[in-house]
Amino acid sequence: MSEERSHKSYRPLTVLTFRLKYLFSELSSVSYHLLNVGLHAVVCVLFLRICRLFLDKTSSLVAALLFAVHPIHTEAVSLLVL
């Protein structure tokens, strides 16, 4: 009987980014961290632009800053040290 190693999670974008990072830098944790910080910055800018559609400039800036530094996002940008 074969042992199942999959965790049954379907996350194609996450798997694609992991594979691309591994292709370019193998297991270098610095490159993983820099790419994650860059992707987080892009998402924060997109969030700011979407907020500006519904809120005034000050409120949308505050919302985007809170989104950028909220502790729930630390897993996305934390440095993995091997």
N, CA, C and O atoms as a CHARMM CRD file, in Angstrom:
* protein
*
  328
    1    1 MET  N      0.84600  -1.17800   0.00000 PROA 1      0.00000
    2    1 MET  CA     0.00000   0.00000   0.00000 PROA 1      0.00000
    3    1 MET  C      0.88600   1.23300   0.00000 PROA 1      0.00000
    4    1 MET  O      1.78200   1.35300   0.83600 PROA 1      0.00000
    5    2 SER  N      0.64400   2.16000  -0.93800 PROA 2      0.00000
    6    2 SER  CA     1.49600   3.34700  -1.03700 PROA 2      0.00000
    7    2 SER  C      1.07400   4.40600  -0.01800 PROA 2      0.00000
    8    2 SER  O     -0.10200   4.56500   0.30900 PROA 2      0.00000
    9    3 GLU  N      2.06600   5.10500   0.45500 PROA 3      0.00000
   10    3 GLU  CA     1.81600   6.15100   1.45600 PROA 3      0.00000
   11    3 GLU  C      1.48400   7.45700   0.75100 PROA 3      0.00000
   12    3 GLU  O      2.21100   7.87500  -0.15000 PROA 3      0.00000
   13    4 GLU  N      0.42000   8.09300   1.14000 PROA 4      0.00000
   14    4 GLU  CA    -0.02500   9.35700   0.56100 PROA 4      0.00000
   15    4 GLU  C      0.74100  10.50500   1.20900 PROA 4      0.00000
   16    4 GLU  O      0.71700  10.64400   2.43200 PROA 4      0.00000
   17    5 ARG  N      1.42900  11.34100   0.40100 PROA 5      0.00000
   18    5 ARG  CA     2.23000  12.43900   0.94100 PROA 5      0.00000
   19    5 ARG  C      1.58300  13.80100   0.70000 PROA 5      0.00000
   20    5 ARG  O      2.08500  14.80900   1.19800 PROA 5      0.00000
   21    6 SER  N      0.51200  13.85500  -0.03000 PROA 6      0.00000
   22    6 SER  CA    -0.14800  15.12000  -0.32900 PROA 6      0.00000
   23    6 SER  C     -1.02500  15.55700   0.83700 PROA 6      0.00000
   24    6 SER  O     -1.60700  14.72800   1.53600 PROA 6      0.00000
   25    7 HSD  N     -1.11300  16.87100   1.03800 PROA 7      0.00000
   26    7 HSD  CA    -1.98000  17.39200   2.08800 PROA 7      0.00000
   27    7 HSD  C     -3.33100  17.82200   1.53200 PROA 7      0.00000
   28    7 HSD  O     -4.11000  18.48300   2.21800 PROA 7      0.00000
   29    8 LYS  N     -3.60700  17.44500   0.28700 PROA 8      0.00000
   30    8 LYS  CA    -4.90300  17.65800  -0.36800 PROA 8      0.00000
   31    8 LYS  C     -5.29200  19.12800  -0.48200 PROA 8      0.00000
   32    8 LYS  O     -6.47600  19.46400  -0.47700 PROA 8      0.00000
   33    9 SER  N     -4.31000  19.98900  -0.58300 PROA 9      0.00000
   34    9 SER  CA    -4.57000  21.41600  -0.71700 PROA 9      0.00000
   35    9 SER  C     -4.30600  21.83300  -2.16000 PROA 9      0.00000
   36    9 SER  O     -3.23800  21.54600  -2.70200 PROA 9      0.00000
   37   10 TYR  N     -5.26100  22.50000  -2.77800 PROA 10     0.00000
   38   10 TYR  CA    -5.11000  22.94100  -4.16200 PROA 10     0.00000
   39   10 TYR  C     -4.78400  24.43200  -4.16900 PROA 10     0.00000
   40   10 TYR  O     -5.68100  25.26900  -4.06500 PROA 10     0.00000
   41   11 ARG  N     -3.51100  24.75800  -4.29200 PROA 11     0.00000
   42   11 ARG  CA    -3.04500  26.14100  -4.33100 PROA 11     0.00000
   43   11 ARG  C     -2.06900  26.29600  -5.48400 PROA 11     0.00000
   44   11 ARG  O     -0.85700  26.30500  -5.26700 PROA 11     0.00000
   45   12 PRO  N     -2.57400  26.41700  -6.70300 PROA 12     0.00000
   46   12 PRO  CA    -1.68700  26.41400  -7.86900 PROA 12     0.00000
   47   12 PRO  C     -0.74000  27.61500  -7.92400 PROA 12     0.00000
   48   12 PRO  O      0.40900  27.45900  -8.33700 PROA 12     0.00000
   49   13 LEU  N     -1.18000  28.78700  -7.52700 PROA 13     0.00000
   50   13 LEU  CA    -0.30700  29.95700  -7.57400 PROA 13     0.00000
   51   13 LEU  C      0.83100  29.82800  -6.56400 PROA 13     0.00000
   52   13 LEU  O      1.97100  30.18400  -6.86300 PROA 13     0.00000
   53   14 THR  N      0.53000  29.32800  -5.39100 PROA 14     0.00000
   54   14 THR  CA     1.56200  29.12600  -4.37400 PROA 14     0.00000
   55   14 THR  C      2.57600  28.09600  -4.83900 PROA 14     0.00000
   56   14 THR  O      3.78200  28.30900  -4.71100 PROA 14     0.00000
   57   15 VAL  N      2.10500  26.99200  -5.37300 PROA 15     0.00000
   58   15 VAL  CA     3.01100  25.95200  -5.86400 PROA 15     0.00000
   59   15 VAL  C      3.86100  26.48300  -7.01200 PROA 15     0.00000
   60   15 VAL  O      5.05600  26.19400  -7.07900 PROA 15     0.00000
   61   16 LEU  N      3.26700  27.24700  -7.90600 PROA 16     0.00000
   62   16 LEU  CA     4.00800  27.82500  -9.02700 PROA 16     0.00000
   63   16 LEU  C      5.11600  28.74800  -8.53100 PROA 16     0.00000
   64   16 LEU  O      6.24100  28.67800  -9.02700 PROA 16     0.00000
   65   17 THR  N      4.81800  29.61700  -7.55600 PROA 17     0.00000
   66   17 THR  CA     5.86100  30.52400  -7.06200 PROA 17     0.00000
   67   17 THR  C      6.96100  29.75200  -6.34500 PROA 17     0.00000
   68   17 THR  O      8.13400  30.10300  -6.47500 PROA 17     0.00000
   69   18 PHE  N      6.61300  28.70800  -5.59100 PROA 18     0.00000
   70   18 PHE  CA     7.64500  27.89100  -4.95200 PROA 18     0.00000
   71   18 PHE  C      8.54900  27.24000  -5.99600 PROA 18     0.00000
   72   18 PHE  O      9.77000  27.21500  -5.84100 PROA 18     0.00000
   73   19 ARG  N      7.94900  26.72000  -7.04500 PROA 19     0.00000
   74   19 ARG  CA     8.74900  26.06400  -8.08100 PROA 19     0.00000
   75   19 ARG  C      9.63600  27.04900  -8.82600 PROA 19     0.00000
   76   19 ARG  O     10.78100  26.73100  -9.14800 PROA 19     0.00000
   77   20 LEU  N      9.11600  28.25000  -9.10600 PROA 20     0.00000
   78   20 LEU  CA     9.93800  29.26100  -9.77800 PROA 20     0.00000
   79   20 LEU  C     11.08700  29.71900  -8.88500 PROA 20     0.00000
   80   20 LEU  O     12.21700  29.87100  -9.34900 PROA 20     0.00000
   81   21 LYS  N     10.79500  29.93900  -7.60300 PROA 21     0.00000
   82   21 LYS  CA    11.86100  30.33700  -6.67600 PROA 21     0.00000
   83   21 LYS  C     12.93200  29.25600  -6.59000 PROA 21     0.00000
   84   21 LYS  O     14.12500  29.55800  -6.57900 PROA 21     0.00000
   85   22 TYR  N     12.50700  28.00300  -6.53100 PROA 22     0.00000
   86   22 TYR  CA    13.47600  26.91000  -6.45700 PROA 22     0.00000
   87   22 TYR  C     14.28000  26.81400  -7.74700 PROA 22     0.00000
   88   22 TYR  O     15.47900  26.53600  -7.70800 PROA 22     0.00000
   89   23 LEU  N     13.63600  27.04000  -8.89000 PROA 23     0.00000
   90   23 LEU  CA    14.31600  26.98000 -10.17600 PROA 23     0.00000
   91   23 LEU  C     15.43400  28.01300 -10.25700 PROA 23     0.00000
   92   23 LEU  O     16.51300  27.72200 -10.77400 PROA 23     0.00000
   93   24 PHE  N     15.18100  29.22000  -9.74700 PROA 24     0.00000
   94   24 PHE  CA    16.16600  30.29200  -9.85000 PROA 24     0.00000
   95   24 PHE  C     17.19100  30.30900  -8.72300 PROA 24     0.00000
   96   24 PHE  O     18.33400  30.70600  -8.94700 PROA 24     0.00000
   97   25 SER  N     16.81400  29.88900  -7.51900 PROA 25     0.00000
   98   25 SER  CA    17.76500  30.02700  -6.40500 PROA 25     0.00000
   99   25 SER  C     17.81900  28.82900  -5.48400 PROA 25     0.00000
  100   25 SER  O     18.39300  28.90600  -4.39800 PROA 25     0.00000
  101   26 GLU  N     17.23200  27.72600  -5.90100 PROA 26     0.00000
  102   26 GLU  CA    17.16500  26.51100  -5.10200 PROA 26     0.00000
  103   26 GLU  C     16.66800  26.81100  -3.69100 PROA 26     0.00000
  104   26 GLU  O     15.53600  27.27400  -3.54600 PROA 26     0.00000
  105   27 LEU  N     17.45100  26.57300  -2.65200 PROA 27     0.00000
  106   27 LEU  CA    16.94700  26.74100  -1.29000 PROA 27     0.00000
  107   27 LEU  C     17.51800  27.97300  -0.58500 PROA 27     0.00000
  108   27 LEU  O     17.62200  27.98900   0.64200 PROA 27     0.00000
  109   28 SER  N     17.88400  28.99300  -1.34100 PROA 28     0.00000
  110   28 SER  CA    18.39700  30.22800  -0.74300 PROA 28     0.00000
  111   28 SER  C     17.24800  30.98400  -0.07700 PROA 28     0.00000
  112   28 SER  O     16.36100  31.49700  -0.75900 PROA 28     0.00000
  113   29 SER  N     17.26500  31.05000   1.23900 PROA 29     0.00000
  114   29 SER  CA    16.14900  31.66700   1.96500 PROA 29     0.00000
  115   29 SER  C     16.05400  33.16700   1.71100 PROA 29     0.00000
  116   29 SER  O     14.96400  33.73400   1.79900 PROA 29     0.00000
  117   30 VAL  N     17.16200  33.81600   1.40100 PROA 30     0.00000
  118   30 VAL  CA    17.13500  35.26100   1.15400 PROA 30     0.00000
  119   30 VAL  C     16.30500  35.57800  -0.08200 PROA 30     0.00000
  120   30 VAL  O     15.52500  36.53100  -0.07500 PROA 30     0.00000
  121   31 SER  N     16.46000  34.79600  -1.13700 PROA 31     0.00000
  122   31 SER  CA    15.69100  35.06800  -2.35100 PROA 31     0.00000
  123   31 SER  C     14.19800  34.81900  -2.12700 PROA 31     0.00000
  124   31 SER  O     13.36500  35.55200  -2.66000 PROA 31     0.00000
  125   32 TYR  N     13.85200  33.79100  -1.34300 PROA 32     0.00000
  126   32 TYR  CA    12.45000  33.53900  -1.01700 PROA 32     0.00000
  127   32 TYR  C     11.88300  34.74000  -0.24800 PROA 32     0.00000
  128   32 TYR  O     10.77400  35.19500  -0.52700 PROA 32     0.00000
  129   33 HSD  N     12.64100  35.23900   0.70700 PROA 33     0.00000
  130   33 HSD  CA    12.19100  36.36300   1.52300 PROA 33     0.00000
  131   33 HSD  C     12.01800  37.62100   0.67100 PROA 33     0.00000
  132   33 HSD  O     11.00300  38.30800   0.78500 PROA 33     0.00000
  133   34 LEU  N     12.99100  37.92500  -0.17300 PROA 34     0.00000
  134   34 LEU  CA    12.90800  39.13200  -1.00300 PROA 34     0.00000
  135   34 LEU  C     11.72400  39.07500  -1.96700 PROA 34     0.00000
  136   34 LEU  O     11.03300  40.07500  -2.16300 PROA 34     0.00000
  137   35 LEU  N     11.49600  37.93300  -2.55700 PROA 35     0.00000
  138   35 LEU  CA    10.34900  37.81500  -3.45900 PROA 35     0.00000
  139   35 LEU  C      9.03500  37.95700  -2.69700 PROA 35     0.00000
  140   35 LEU  O      8.10800  38.60500  -3.18300 PROA 35     0.00000
  141   36 ASN  N      8.94300  37.35800  -1.50900 PROA 36     0.00000
  142   36 ASN  CA     7.72200  37.47600  -0.70900 PROA 36     0.00000
  143   36 ASN  C      7.47300  38.91700  -0.28000 PROA 36     0.00000
  144   36 ASN  O      6.33000  39.37300  -0.28700 PROA 36     0.00000
  145   37 VAL  N      8.52400  39.63800   0.09400 PROA 37     0.00000
  146   37 VAL  CA     8.37300  41.05000   0.46300 PROA 37     0.00000
  147   37 VAL  C      7.92400  41.86000  -0.74900 PROA 37     0.00000
  148   37 VAL  O      7.06100  42.73000  -0.63600 PROA 37     0.00000
  149   38 GLY  N      8.50900  41.57300  -1.90100 PROA 38     0.00000
  150   38 GLY  CA     8.10500  42.27400  -3.12900 PROA 38     0.00000
  151   38 GLY  C      6.66200  42.00900  -3.49700 PROA 38     0.00000
  152   38 GLY  O      5.93000  42.93400  -3.84800 PROA 38     0.00000
  153   39 LEU  N      6.24000  40.75000  -3.42100 PROA 39     0.00000
  154   39 LEU  CA     4.84400  40.41500  -3.71700 PROA 39     0.00000
  155   39 LEU  C      3.89000  41.06600  -2.71500 PROA 39     0.00000
  156   39 LEU  O      2.80800  41.51800  -3.08700 PROA 39     0.00000
  157   40 HSD  N      4.29200  41.11100  -1.45100 PROA 40     0.00000
  158   40 HSD  CA     3.46100  41.75500  -0.43400 PROA 40     0.00000
  159   40 HSD  C      3.33300  43.25400  -0.71700 PROA 40     0.00000
  160   40 HSD  O      2.25900  43.82900  -0.54000 PROA 40     0.00000
  161   41 ALA  N      4.41800  43.88500  -1.15400 PROA 41     0.00000
  162   41 ALA  CA     4.37200  45.30800  -1.49900 PROA 41     0.00000
  163   41 ALA  C      3.43100  45.56000  -2.67600 PROA 41     0.00000
  164   41 ALA  O      2.67800  46.53400  -2.67000 PROA 41     0.00000
  165   42 VAL  N      3.46900  44.70500  -3.66500 PROA 42     0.00000
  166   42 VAL  CA     2.57400  44.84700  -4.82300 PROA 42     0.00000
  167   42 VAL  C      1.11700  44.72200  -4.39000 PROA 42     0.00000
  168   42 VAL  O      0.27100  45.50500  -4.82200 PROA 42     0.00000
  169   43 VAL  N      0.82400  43.75000  -3.54700 PROA 43     0.00000
  170   43 VAL  CA    -0.54900  43.55900  -3.06800 PROA 43     0.00000
  171   43 VAL  C     -0.99900  44.75900  -2.24300 PROA 43     0.00000
  172   43 VAL  O     -2.15700  45.16500  -2.33100 PROA 43     0.00000
  173   44 CYS  N     -0.10300  45.33200  -1.44500 PROA 44     0.00000
  174   44 CYS  CA    -0.46000  46.50400  -0.64100 PROA 44     0.00000
  175   44 CYS  C     -0.78800  47.70200  -1.52700 PROA 44     0.00000
  176   44 CYS  O     -1.72500  48.44800  -1.24200 PROA 44     0.00000
  177   45 VAL  N     -0.02400  47.88800  -2.59500 PROA 45     0.00000
  178   45 VAL  CA    -0.30900  48.98300  -3.52800 PROA 45     0.00000
  179   45 VAL  C     -1.64500  48.74600  -4.22600 PROA 45     0.00000
  180   45 VAL  O     -2.42800  49.68200  -4.38900 PROA 45     0.00000
  181   46 LEU  N     -1.91300  47.51900  -4.63600 PROA 46     0.00000
  182   46 LEU  CA    -3.21000  47.20200  -5.25100 PROA 46     0.00000
  183   46 LEU  C     -4.35900  47.44700  -4.27300 PROA 46     0.00000
  184   46 LEU  O     -5.41200  47.95700  -4.65600 PROA 46     0.00000
  185   47 PHE  N     -4.14900  47.08300  -3.02300 PROA 47     0.00000
  186   47 PHE  CA    -5.16700  47.31000  -2.00500 PROA 47     0.00000
  187   47 PHE  C     -5.42400  48.81400  -1.82800 PROA 47     0.00000
  188   47 PHE  O     -6.57200  49.23600  -1.69200 PROA 47     0.00000
  189   48 LEU  N     -4.36600  49.60900  -1.83200 PROA 48     0.00000
  190   48 LEU  CA    -4.51400  51.06200  -1.73300 PROA 48     0.00000
  191   48 LEU  C     -5.33400  51.60700  -2.89300 PROA 48     0.00000
  192   48 LEU  O     -6.22700  52.43100  -2.69000 PROA 48     0.00000
  193   49 ARG  N     -5.04100  51.16000  -4.09300 PROA 49     0.00000
  194   49 ARG  CA    -5.77400  51.65500  -5.26100 PROA 49     0.00000
  195   49 ARG  C     -7.24600  51.25500  -5.22800 PROA 49     0.00000
  196   49 ARG  O     -8.11500  52.03100  -5.62500 PROA 49     0.00000
  197   50 ILE  N     -7.52000  50.04800  -4.75700 PROA 50     0.00000
  198   50 ILE  CA    -8.92000  49.61400  -4.63900 PROA 50     0.00000
  199   50 ILE  C     -9.63600  50.41900  -3.55800 PROA 50     0.00000
  200   50 ILE  O    -10.79100  50.80600  -3.73500 PROA 50     0.00000
  201   51 CYS  N     -8.95900  50.67300  -2.44400 PROA 51     0.00000
  202   51 CYS  CA    -9.57200  51.46800  -1.37700 PROA 51     0.00000
  203   51 CYS  C     -9.89800  52.87900  -1.84900 PROA 51     0.00000
  204   51 CYS  O    -10.89700  53.46500  -1.43100 PROA 51     0.00000
  205   52 ARG  N     -9.05500  53.42300  -2.72000 PROA 52     0.00000
  206   52 ARG  CA    -9.30200  54.78200  -3.21700 PROA 52     0.00000
  207   52 ARG  C    -10.55900  54.86600  -4.08600 PROA 52     0.00000
  208   52 ARG  O    -11.09900  55.95200  -4.29500 PROA 52     0.00000
  209   53 LEU  N    -11.01800  53.73400  -4.58400 PROA 53     0.00000
  210   53 LEU  CA   -12.27000  53.73500  -5.34100 PROA 53     0.00000
  211   53 LEU  C    -13.47200  53.97100  -4.43100 PROA 53     0.00000
  212   53 LEU  O    -14.49600  54.49200  -4.87100 PROA 53     0.00000
  213   54 PHE  N    -13.34200  53.58200  -3.15300 PROA 54     0.00000
  214   54 PHE  CA   -14.47000  53.63300  -2.23300 PROA 54     0.00000
  215   54 PHE  C    -14.30900  54.63100  -1.09600 PROA 54     0.00000
  216   54 PHE  O    -15.29900  55.04200  -0.49200 PROA 54     0.00000
  217   55 LEU  N    -13.07300  55.02600  -0.79500 PROA 55     0.00000
  218   55 LEU  CA   -12.80500  55.90000   0.34900 PROA 55     0.00000
  219   55 LEU  C    -12.04400  57.14300  -0.08600 PROA 55     0.00000
  220   55 LEU  O    -11.52600  57.21500  -1.20100 PROA 55     0.00000
  221   56 ASP  N    -11.98600  58.12100   0.81500 PROA 56     0.00000
  222   56 ASP  CA   -11.16600  59.29800   0.52200 PROA 56     0.00000
  223   56 ASP  C     -9.68700  58.91800   0.65400 PROA 56     0.00000
  224   56 ASP  O     -9.36100  57.82000   1.10500 PROA 56     0.00000
  225   57 LYS  N     -8.79200  59.83700   0.25600 PROA 57     0.00000
  226   57 LYS  CA    -7.36200  59.50800   0.21500 PROA 57     0.00000
  227   57 LYS  C     -6.78800  59.16700   1.58100 PROA 57     0.00000
  228   57 LYS  O     -6.00800  58.22400   1.71100 PROA 57     0.00000
  229   58 THR  N     -7.16800  59.92400   2.59400 PROA 58     0.00000
  230   58 THR  CA    -6.61900  59.67800   3.92600 PROA 58     0.00000
  231   58 THR  C     -7.07700  58.32800   4.47400 PROA 58     0.00000
  232   58 THR  O     -6.26800  57.55100   4.98100 PROA 58     0.00000
  233   59 SER  N     -8.35900  58.05700   4.37100 PROA 59     0.00000
  234   59 SER  CA    -8.88100  56.78100   4.87800 PROA 59     0.00000
  235   59 SER  C     -8.30200  55.59500   4.12100 PROA 59     0.00000
  236   59 SER  O     -7.99000  54.56800   4.72200 PROA 59     0.00000
  237   60 SER  N     -8.15700  55.72800   2.81100 PROA 60     0.00000
  238   60 SER  CA    -7.60700  54.62000   2.03500 PROA 60     0.00000
  239   60 SER  C     -6.13900  54.40000   2.36400 PROA 60     0.00000
  240   60 SER  O     -5.67800  53.25800   2.37000 PROA 60     0.00000
  241   61 LEU  N     -5.39800  55.46200   2.63700 PROA 61     0.00000
  242   61 LEU  CA    -3.99500  55.31900   3.02400 PROA 61     0.00000
  243   61 LEU  C     -3.87800  54.62400   4.38000 PROA 61     0.00000
  244   61 LEU  O     -3.03400  53.74600   4.55800 PROA 61     0.00000
  245   62 VAL  N     -4.71800  55.01300   5.32800 PROA 62     0.00000
  246   62 VAL  CA    -4.70500  54.36800   6.64600 PROA 62     0.00000
  247   62 VAL  C     -5.06600  52.89400   6.51900 PROA 62     0.00000
  248   62 VAL  O     -4.43000  52.04500   7.14300 PROA 62     0.00000
  249   63 ALA  N     -6.08200  52.58400   5.71700 PROA 63     0.00000
  250   63 ALA  CA    -6.48500  51.19000   5.52400 PROA 63     0.00000
  251   63 ALA  C     -5.36200  50.37800   4.88300 PROA 63     0.00000
  252   63 ALA  O     -5.10800  49.24300   5.28700 PROA 63     0.00000
  253   64 ALA  N     -4.69200  50.95300   3.88900 PROA 64     0.00000
  254   64 ALA  CA    -3.60300  50.24100   3.22000 PROA 64     0.00000
  255   64 ALA  C     -2.40900  50.04800   4.15200 PROA 64     0.00000
  256   64 ALA  O     -1.76000  49.00200   4.11400 PROA 64     0.00000
  257   65 LEU  N     -2.11600  51.03100   4.97500 PROA 65     0.00000
  258   65 LEU  CA    -1.01600  50.88600   5.93100 PROA 65     0.00000
  259   65 LEU  C     -1.33800  49.81900   6.97800 PROA 65     0.00000
  260   65 LEU  O     -0.46800  49.03200   7.35300 PROA 65     0.00000
  261   66 LEU  N     -2.57000  49.79300   7.44200 PROA 66     0.00000
  262   66 LEU  CA    -2.97200  48.73900   8.37800 PROA 66     0.00000
  263   66 LEU  C     -2.89100  47.36400   7.71700 PROA 66     0.00000
  264   66 LEU  O     -2.45400  46.39500   8.33700 PROA 66     0.00000
  265   67 PHE  N     -3.31200  47.28800   6.47100 PROA 67     0.00000
  266   67 PHE  CA    -3.21300  46.03100   5.73700 PROA 67     0.00000
  267   67 PHE  C     -1.75500  45.60400   5.59600 PROA 67     0.00000
  268   67 PHE  O     -1.44000  44.42100   5.72700 PROA 67     0.00000
  269   68 ALA  N     -0.86100  46.56200   5.32800 PROA 68     0.00000
  270   68 ALA  CA     0.54900  46.25300   5.09800 PROA 68     0.00000
  271   68 ALA  C      1.24000  45.72100   6.34600 PROA 68     0.00000
  272   68 ALA  O      2.10100  44.84700   6.24800 PROA 68     0.00000
  273   69 VAL  N      0.87500  46.23500   7.51800 PROA 69     0.00000
  274   69 VAL  CA     1.60200  45.86600   8.73600 PROA 69     0.00000
  275   69 VAL  C      0.82700  44.94100   9.65700 PROA 69     0.00000
  276   69 VAL  O      1.30100  44.63100  10.75000 PROA 69     0.00000
  277   70 HSD  N     -0.33600  44.49800   9.25200 PROA 70     0.00000
  278   70 HSD  CA    -1.14100  43.63700  10.12600 PROA 70     0.00000
  279   70 HSD  C     -0.40000  42.32800  10.40100 PROA 70     0.00000
  280   70 HSD  O      0.15700  41.72700   9.48200 PROA 70     0.00000
  281   71 PRO  N     -0.39100  41.88700  11.65300 PROA 71     0.00000
  282   71 PRO  CA     0.37900  40.69200  12.02000 PROA 71     0.00000
  283   71 PRO  C     -0.04600  39.40200  11.32200 PROA 71     0.00000
  284   71 PRO  O      0.73100  38.44900  11.27700 PROA 71     0.00000
  285   72 ILE  N     -1.24800  39.35100  10.78400 PROA 72     0.00000
  286   72 ILE  CA    -1.66600  38.12400  10.10500 PROA 72     0.00000
  287   72 ILE  C     -0.83600  37.89100   8.84500 PROA 72     0.00000
  288   72 ILE  O     -0.78600  36.76600   8.34600 PROA 72     0.00000
  289   73 HSD  N     -0.18500  38.92600   8.32300 PROA 73     0.00000
  290   73 HSD  CA     0.61000  38.80800   7.10200 PROA 73     0.00000
  291   73 HSD  C      2.06800  38.45500   7.37300 PROA 73     0.00000
  292   73 HSD  O      2.85200  38.37100   6.42800 PROA 73     0.00000
  293   74 THR  N      2.45300  38.25000   8.60700 PROA 74     0.00000
  294   74 THR  CA     3.86500  37.98000   8.89200 PROA 74     0.00000
  295   74 THR  C      4.34400  36.66800   8.29300 PROA 74     0.00000
  296   74 THR  O      5.52000  36.54500   7.95000 PROA 74     0.00000
  297   75 GLU  N      3.46800  35.69400   8.16200 PROA 75     0.00000
  298   75 GLU  CA     3.88800  34.42500   7.57000 PROA 75     0.00000
  299   75 GLU  C      4.30100  34.60700   6.11800 PROA 75     0.00000
  300   75 GLU  O      5.18900  33.90400   5.63400 PROA 75     0.00000
  301   76 ALA  N      3.67800  35.52800   5.42600 PROA 76     0.00000
  302   76 ALA  CA     3.97700  35.73600   4.00900 PROA 76     0.00000
  303   76 ALA  C      5.34200  36.36700   3.79200 PROA 76     0.00000
  304   76 ALA  O      5.95600  36.14500   2.74900 PROA 76     0.00000
  305   77 VAL  N      5.83100  37.14200   4.74200 PROA 77     0.00000
  306   77 VAL  CA     7.07700  37.86800   4.52200 PROA 77     0.00000
  307   77 VAL  C      8.17600  37.54200   5.52300 PROA 77     0.00000
  308   77 VAL  O      9.24100  38.15700   5.47900 PROA 77     0.00000
  309   78 SER  N      7.94500  36.59300   6.42100 PROA 78     0.00000
  310   78 SER  CA     8.96700  36.26800   7.40900 PROA 78     0.00000
  311   78 SER  C     10.13400  35.54000   6.76100 PROA 78     0.00000
  312   78 SER  O      9.96900  34.83000   5.76900 PROA 78     0.00000
  313   79 LEU  N     11.30400  35.72500   7.33200 PROA 79     0.00000
  314   79 LEU  CA    12.52700  35.14300   6.79100 PROA 79     0.00000
  315   79 LEU  C     12.68100  33.71100   7.30000 PROA 79     0.00000
  316   79 LEU  O     12.65100  33.45400   8.50300 PROA 79     0.00000
  317   80 LEU  N     12.84100  32.81100   6.37600 PROA 80     0.00000
  318   80 LEU  CA    13.06800  31.41600   6.70700 PROA 80     0.00000
  319   80 LEU  C     14.57700  31.19300   6.74900 PROA 80     0.00000
  320   80 LEU  O     15.25500  31.33400   5.73100 PROA 80     0.00000
  321   81 VAL  N     15.08900  30.85700   7.89000 PROA 81     0.00000
  322   81 VAL  CA    16.52900  30.63100   8.04200 PROA 81     0.00000
  323   81 VAL  C     16.77400  29.13300   8.09600 PROA 81     0.00000
  324   81 VAL  O     16.25700  28.43400   8.96800 PROA 81     0.00000
  325   82 LEU  N     17.55800  28.65900   7.16500 PROA 82     0.00000
  326   82 LEU  CA    17.87900  27.22500   7.13400 PROA 82     0.00000
  327   82 LEU  C     19.24700  26.97500   7.71800 PROA 82     0.00000
  328   82 LEU  O     19.69300  25.83000   7.77900 PROA 82     0.00000
